[in-house]
Amino acid sequence: METIINIFALLGSLGLFLFGMKIMSEGLEKFAGERLRSILAWMTKNRFMGVLTGVTLTALIQSSSATTVMVVSFVNAGLMTLSEAIGVIMGANIGTTVTAWIITAVGFKVDIAAFAIPLLAVGMPLIFSDNGNRKNIGEFIFGFSLLFLGLEYLKVNAEGMHVDTIVSNLVTYIPCDSFLGTVLFVILGAIITMVVQSSSAAMAITLMLLAMNIPGFGFVQAAALAMGQNIGTTITAFMASLTANTQARRAAMAHLVFNVVGVLLVLPVFTYACDGVTYITTEILGRANDDTTWKLSTFHTLFNLINTCILIGFVKQIEMLVCWLVPQKEAEEEYRLQYISAGMLSTAELSILEAQKEINSYAERCNRMAGFIDELMNTEKDDDFNKIFSRVEKYENITDNMEVEIANYLHKVSEGRLSIESKMQIMRMLRQVTELESIGDSCYNLARTLNRHRQNCTTPFTEQQLANMHTMMGMVRKAMQHMGLIVDAILSGHHVDYNTSYNIENEINNYRKQLKNRNLQDINSGVYSYQIGVFYIDFISECEKLGDYILNVVQATKPEKA
């Protein structure tokens, strides 16, 4: 029973460490807000700036996994190219070494609880503050404290379980001084990191084991574990890309390729690399030869730094390799969601960008659907008419599914830790998808009206009626095109004129009133039959409804202050 309790205590300590890291990362992410969303967009114009961005961002949020998931999200949303993403991923590997240095500097040399508990007292009142920025800072402080408390409890519980004895007995079965032994430790490091889903947590465990001075487990074995952790950490981004588009899967593969190639480059000279790190830490940094935690942190940093310096010149080649490993499908599902996925949502704030990109695609699809109505009015052959009508029916089903999938995704995102501004944005986006689905229904109703007229009425529309219908559809298409510009402006940040949409809507309403009054006169005058007039005015009225839905989408894009 005591052993079981100790095991759960050890797992709980690891959970506290990971939870603290998550809270700290999310607090900083929300505090940065839009600045964090834009930093990757403008700082990745060349590979060197991309590396610097990856280093900075990962050092701040203390998670290379979070950074790479962000990168996959940006690539998936079309906001970043594959070559730009590779540079950021390289930088993320360097930035994640900051965690090891923090733990090395203070993690095992002072009583962490002595300052972590008081920090909780500072962070807790801020968390309950009404001010968004103060609340986010409080979450950052709270997470920082929990992270180091988890680290302290991890060390204490590991000692209570006599992990040193367990590891010592384990390493006796591994040929530690051989190439095979090094490879086995690399594999073990990868497996541990895949299980805990955090290279920072895996590195903390490794540093803890080093600090325990376990016989048979020293700097060399720990360095091999660190190399394996670089491979294991790629699993997070890989999982995030499973349901994403091809470019996002390629970004995740680039992360794996970069880290695997880095390990393969070092393995043949691993012994010499360890000797070189020992020389640097003892002769240059002036540390004692038995200060293995400093050696490991130095090795971890130099390993990622040198690999980046070597491979940064081969970004194009890496891009070509991952494009070959993850080929573009000749015919990916034509109507699958392009930018969002049901995958990981570890960066809720940034997931909003993917959803907005998908809404833009939704608006474009509705615009194409409206274009089919123009084709139906100009089609004379029954076969051609039926083909176009079938496409409208198919698109109507697609718009229904897109509404459900985007709304479900937004609900999942809203369950994350979001700023007030992002919550308001999600509410506006939910209204947008609802109105876009209504646009799809309205376009389908227009097609059905034309189809019923074709099936049930032998008399065609008069030339004047067709001209009026085309004029009305022209106004609707103009309104829809301006709606598309407004929806696109949400991502581009360009200024848009909302008054144009209101003016077009007024024109549509006035034109419908004119045509409705004229229709009664033409029926009474015998210009055309009552039956033709019913189909005609049904089409005109539905166009007016369509204009209303378009304006509703436009209104849903406006922030409350606008």
Backbone hydrogen bonds, N-H to C=O, Kabsch-Sander energy under -0.5 kcal/mol:
donor,donor_aa,acceptor,acceptor_aa,energy
5,I,1,M,-2.4
6,N,2,E,-2.3
7,I,3,T,-2.3
8,F,4,I,-2.3
9,A,5,I,-2.3
10,L,6,N,-2.3
11,L,7,I,-2.5
12,G,8,F,-2.8
13,S,9,A,-2.0
14,L,10,L,-2.1
15,G,11,L,-2.5
16,L,12,G,-2.4
17,F,13,S,-2.1
18,L,14,L,-2.5
19,F,15,G,-2.8
20,G,16,L,-2.5
21,M,17,F,-2.0
22,K,18,L,-2.2
23,I,19,F,-2.8
24,M,20,G,-2.4
25,S,21,M,-2.4
26,E,22,K,-2.6
27,G,23,I,-2.5
28,L,24,M,-2.0
29,E,25,S,-2.3
30,K,26,E,-2.6
31,F,27,G,-2.0
32,A,28,L,-2.5
33,G,29,E,-1.8
35,R,32,A,-1.9
36,L,33,G,-0.6
37,R,33,G,-1.4
38,S,34,E,-1.9
39,I,35,R,-1.5
40,L,36,L,-0.7
42,W,38,S,-1.8
43,M,39,I,-1.5
50,G,46,N,-2.2
51,V,47,R,-2.1
52,L,48,F,-2.2
53,T,49,M,-2.5
54,G,50,G,-2.4
55,V,51,V,-2.5
56,T,52,L,-2.5
57,L,53,T,-2.8
58,T,54,G,-2.1
59,A,55,V,-2.3
60,L,56,T,-1.7
61,I,57,L,-2.5
62,Q,58,T,-1.6
63,S,58,T,-0.7
67,T,63,S,-1.7
68,T,64,S,-2.7
69,V,65,S,-2.3
70,M,66,A,-2.2
71,V,67,T,-2.4
72,V,68,T,-2.6
73,S,69,V,-2.3
74,F,70,M,-2.6
75,V,71,V,-2.7
76,N,72,V,-2.6
77,A,73,S,-1.9
78,G,75,V,-1.3
79,L,74,F,-2.6
80,M,74,F,-0.8
85,A,81,T,-2.1
86,I,82,L,-2.0
87,G,83,S,-1.4
88,V,84,E,-1.7
89,I,85,A,-2.4
90,M,86,I,-2.1
91,G,87,G,-2.0
92,A,88,V,-2.2
93,N,89,I,-1.5
94,I,90,M,-1.0
95,G,91,G,-2.7
96,T,92,A,-1.9
97,T,94,I,-1.5
98,V,95,G,-1.6
99,T,96,T,-0.9
100,A,96,T,-0.6
101,W,97,T,-1.6
102,I,98,V,-2.3
103,I,99,T,-2.4
104,T,100,A,-2.5
105,A,101,W,-2.5
106,V,102,I,-2.3
107,G,102,I,-0.8
107,G,103,I,-1.4
108,F,103,I,-0.7
109,K,106,V,-0.6
110,V,106,V,-1.0
112,I,110,V,-1.3
114,A,111,D,-1.3
115,F,111,D,-0.5
115,F,112,I,-1.6
116,A,112,I,-2.6
117,I,113,A,-1.5
119,L,115,F,-1.5
120,L,116,A,-1.6
121,A,117,I,-1.4
122,V,118,P,-1.3
123,G,119,L,-2.8
124,M,120,L,-2.5
126,L,122,V,-0.8
127,I,123,G,-1.8
128,F,124,M,-1.1
129,S,126,L,-1.6
135,K,131,N,-2.3
136,N,132,G,-2.1
137,I,133,N,-2.4
138,G,134,R,-2.4
139,E,135,K,-1.9
140,F,136,N,-2.0
141,I,137,I,-2.5
142,F,138,G,-2.7
143,G,139,E,-2.9
144,F,140,F,-2.5
145,S,141,I,-2.2
146,L,142,F,-2.4
147,L,143,G,-2.4
148,F,144,F,-1.6
149,L,145,S,-2.2
150,G,146,L,-2.8
151,L,147,L,-1.7
152,E,148,F,-2.3
153,Y,149,L,-2.8
154,L,150,G,-2.2
155,K,151,L,-1.9
156,V,152,E,-2.4
157,N,153,Y,-2.9
158,A,154,L,-1.9
159,E,155,K,-2.0
160,G,156,V,-2.0
161,M,157,N,-1.7
162,H,159,E,-1.0
163,V,158,A,-2.5
165,T,162,H,-0.7
166,I,162,H,-1.7
167,V,163,V,-3.1
168,S,164,D,-2.2
169,N,165,T,-2.4
170,L,166,I,-2.0
171,V,167,V,-2.7
172,T,168,S,-0.8
173,Y,170,L,-1.7
174,I,171,V,-1.1
176,C,174,I,-2.0
178,S,175,P,-1.7
181,G,175,P,-0.6
182,T,178,S,-1.9
183,V,179,F,-2.2
184,L,180,L,-2.3
185,F,181,G,-2.1
186,V,182,T,-2.1
187,I,183,V,-2.4
188,L,184,L,-2.5
189,G,185,F,-2.5
190,A,186,V,-2.0
191,I,187,I,-2.3
192,I,188,L,-2.5
193,T,189,G,-2.0
194,M,190,A,-2.2
195,V,191,I,-2.0
196,V,192,I,-2.3
197,Q,193,T,-1.5
198,S,193,T,-0.7
202,A,198,S,-2.1
203,M,199,S,-2.6
204,A,200,S,-2.3
205,I,201,A,-2.2
206,T,202,A,-2.2
207,L,203,M,-2.8
208,M,204,A,-2.2
209,L,205,I,-2.3
210,L,206,T,-2.2
211,A,207,L,-2.4
212,M,208,M,-1.0
213,N,210,L,-1.8
214,I,209,L,-0.8
217,F,214,I,-1.9
218,G,216,G,-0.6
222,A,218,G,-2.3
223,A,219,F,-2.6
224,A,220,V,-1.8
225,L,221,Q,-2.1
226,A,222,A,-2.3
227,M,223,A,-1.9
228,G,224,A,-1.9
229,Q,225,L,-2.1
230,N,226,A,-1.3
231,I,227,M,-0.9
232,G,228,G,-2.6
233,T,229,Q,-2.1
234,T,231,I,-1.4
235,I,232,G,-1.6
236,T,233,T,-0.9
237,A,233,T,-0.6
238,F,234,T,-2.1
239,M,235,I,-2.5
240,A,236,T,-2.0
241,S,237,A,-1.3
242,L,239,M,-0.9
244,A,241,S,-1.5
249,R,245,N,-2.1
250,R,246,T,-2.1
251,A,247,Q,-1.8
252,A,248,A,-2.1
253,M,249,R,-2.2
254,A,250,R,-2.4
255,H,251,A,-1.6
256,L,252,A,-1.7
257,V,253,M,-3.0
258,F,254,A,-2.7
259,N,255,H,-1.9
260,V,256,L,-2.6
261,V,257,V,-2.9
262,G,258,F,-2.0
263,V,259,N,-1.9
264,L,260,V,-2.5
265,L,261,V,-2.1
266,V,262,G,-1.4
267,L,263,V,-2.5
269,V,266,V,-1.2
270,F,267,L,-1.5
273,A,269,V,-2.5
274,C,270,F,-2.4
275,D,271,T,-2.1
276,G,272,Y,-2.4
277,V,273,A,-2.2
278,T,274,C,-2.3
279,Y,275,D,-2.2
280,I,276,G,-2.2
281,T,277,V,-2.6
282,T,278,T,-2.1
283,E,279,Y,-2.7
284,I,279,Y,-0.9
284,I,280,I,-1.1
285,L,280,I,-2.7
287,R,281,T,-3.2
291,D,288,A,-1.8
292,T,290,D,-2.0
295,K,291,D,-1.5
296,L,292,T,-2.6
297,S,293,T,-2.3
298,T,294,W,-2.4
299,F,295,K,-2.8
300,H,296,L,-3.0
301,T,297,S,-2.1
302,L,298,T,-2.8
303,F,299,F,-2.9
304,N,300,H,-1.6
305,L,301,T,-2.7
306,I,302,L,-2.9
307,N,303,F,-1.7
308,T,304,N,-1.9
309,C,305,L,-2.3
310,I,306,I,-2.2
311,L,307,N,-2.9
312,I,308,T,-2.0
313,G,310,I,-0.7
314,F,311,L,-2.0
315,V,312,I,-0.8
318,I,314,F,-2.6
319,E,315,V,-2.6
320,M,316,K,-2.4
321,L,317,Q,-2.3
322,V,318,I,-2.6
323,C,319,E,-1.9
324,W,320,M,-1.5
325,L,321,L,-2.4
326,V,322,V,-2.7
332,E,329,K,-0.7
336,R,333,E,-1.1
351,S,347,T,-1.7
352,I,348,A,-0.8
352,I,349,E,-0.8
353,L,350,L,-1.0
354,E,350,L,-0.9
355,A,351,S,-2.1
356,Q,352,I,-2.6
357,K,353,L,-2.2
358,E,354,E,-2.0
359,I,355,A,-2.1
360,N,356,Q,-2.2
361,S,357,K,-1.9
362,Y,358,E,-2.3
363,A,359,I,-2.5
364,E,360,N,-2.1
365,R,361,S,-2.2
366,C,362,Y,-2.1
367,N,363,A,-2.0
368,R,364,E,-2.2
369,M,365,R,-2.2
370,A,366,C,-2.0
371,G,367,N,-1.5
372,F,368,R,-1.1
372,F,369,M,-0.5
373,I,369,M,-0.7
373,I,370,A,-0.7
374,D,370,A,-1.1
375,E,371,G,-1.6
376,L,372,F,-2.5
377,M,373,I,-2.0
378,N,374,D,-1.1
379,T,375,E,-0.5
379,T,376,L,-1.0
385,F,381,K,-2.3
386,N,382,D,-2.8
387,K,383,D,-2.0
388,I,384,D,-2.1
389,F,385,F,-2.6
390,S,386,N,-2.2
391,R,387,K,-1.7
392,V,388,I,-2.0
393,E,389,F,-2.3
394,K,390,S,-2.3
395,Y,391,R,-2.6
396,E,392,V,-2.2
397,N,393,E,-1.8
398,I,394,K,-1.9
399,T,395,Y,-2.8
400,D,396,E,-1.7
401,N,397,N,-2.3
402,M,398,I,-2.9
403,E,399,T,-2.0
404,V,400,D,-1.8
405,E,401,N,-2.8
406,I,402,M,-2.8
407,A,403,E,-2.3
408,N,404,V,-2.6
409,Y,405,E,-2.2
410,L,406,I,-2.6
411,H,407,A,-2.2
412,K,408,N,-2.0
413,V,409,Y,-2.5
414,S,410,L,-2.5
415,E,411,H,-0.7
415,E,412,K,-0.8
416,G,413,V,-1.9
418,L,416,G,-1.0
423,K,419,S,-2.0
424,M,420,I,-2.2
425,Q,421,E,-2.1
426,I,422,S,-2.3
427,M,423,K,-1.8
428,R,424,M,-1.9
429,M,425,Q,-2.4
430,L,426,I,-2.5
431,R,427,M,-1.6
432,Q,428,R,-2.0
433,V,429,M,-2.3
434,T,430,L,-1.7
435,E,431,R,-2.3
436,L,432,Q,-2.5
437,E,433,V,-1.9
438,S,434,T,-1.5
439,I,435,E,-1.9
440,G,436,L,-2.0
441,D,437,E,-2.2
442,S,438,S,-2.5
443,C,439,I,-2.5
444,Y,440,G,-2.0
445,N,441,D,-2.3
446,L,442,S,-2.1
447,A,443,C,-2.1
448,R,444,Y,-2.5
449,T,445,N,-2.3
450,L,446,L,-2.1
451,N,447,A,-2.2
452,R,448,R,-3.0
453,H,449,T,-2.2
454,R,450,L,-1.8
455,Q,451,N,-2.2
456,N,452,R,-2.8
457,C,453,H,-1.5
466,L,462,T,-2.6
467,A,463,E,-2.3
468,N,464,Q,-2.5
469,M,465,Q,-2.8
470,H,466,L,-2.5
471,T,467,A,-2.2
472,M,468,N,-2.6
473,M,469,M,-2.6
474,G,470,H,-2.2
475,M,471,T,-1.9
476,V,472,M,-2.2
477,R,473,M,-3.0
478,K,474,G,-2.1
479,A,475,M,-2.5
480,M,476,V,-2.5
481,Q,477,R,-2.6
482,H,478,K,-2.0
483,M,479,A,-2.1
484,G,480,M,-2.2
485,L,481,Q,-1.8
486,I,482,H,-2.0
487,V,483,M,-2.6
488,D,484,G,-2.5
489,A,485,L,-1.7
490,I,486,I,-0.7
490,I,487,V,-0.9
491,L,487,V,-0.5
491,L,488,D,-1.0
492,S,488,D,-2.0
493,G,489,A,-2.4
498,Y,496,V,-0.8
500,T,497,D,-0.6
501,S,497,D,-0.5
501,S,498,Y,-0.6
502,Y,498,Y,-1.5
503,N,499,N,-2.5
504,I,500,T,-2.3
505,E,501,S,-2.3
506,N,502,Y,-2.1
507,E,503,N,-2.0
508,I,504,I,-2.4
509,N,505,E,-2.4
510,N,506,N,-2.5
511,Y,507,E,-2.5
512,R,508,I,-2.3
513,K,509,N,-2.0
514,Q,510,N,-2.1
515,L,511,Y,-2.6
516,K,512,R,-2.6
517,N,513,K,-2.2
518,R,514,Q,-2.5
519,N,515,L,-2.3
520,L,516,K,-1.4
521,Q,517,N,-1.5
522,D,518,R,-2.5
523,I,519,N,-2.2
524,N,520,L,-2.3
525,S,521,Q,-2.0
526,G,523,I,-1.0
527,V,522,D,-2.5
528,Y,522,D,-0.7
533,G,529,S,-2.0
534,V,530,Y,-2.0
535,F,531,Q,-1.9
536,Y,532,I,-2.4
537,I,533,G,-2.7
538,D,534,V,-2.2
539,F,535,F,-1.9
540,I,536,Y,-2.0
541,S,537,I,-2.7
542,E,538,D,-2.1
543,C,539,F,-1.9
544,E,540,I,-1.7
545,K,541,S,-2.0
546,L,542,E,-2.5
547,G,543,C,-2.1
548,D,544,E,-1.6
549,Y,545,K,-2.2
550,I,546,L,-2.2
551,L,547,G,-2.2
552,N,548,D,-2.1
553,V,549,Y,-1.9
554,V,550,I,-1.9
555,Q,551,L,-2.7
556,A,552,N,-1.9
557,T,553,V,-0.8
557,T,554,V,-1.1
558,K,555,Q,-1.1
562,A,559,P,-1.1
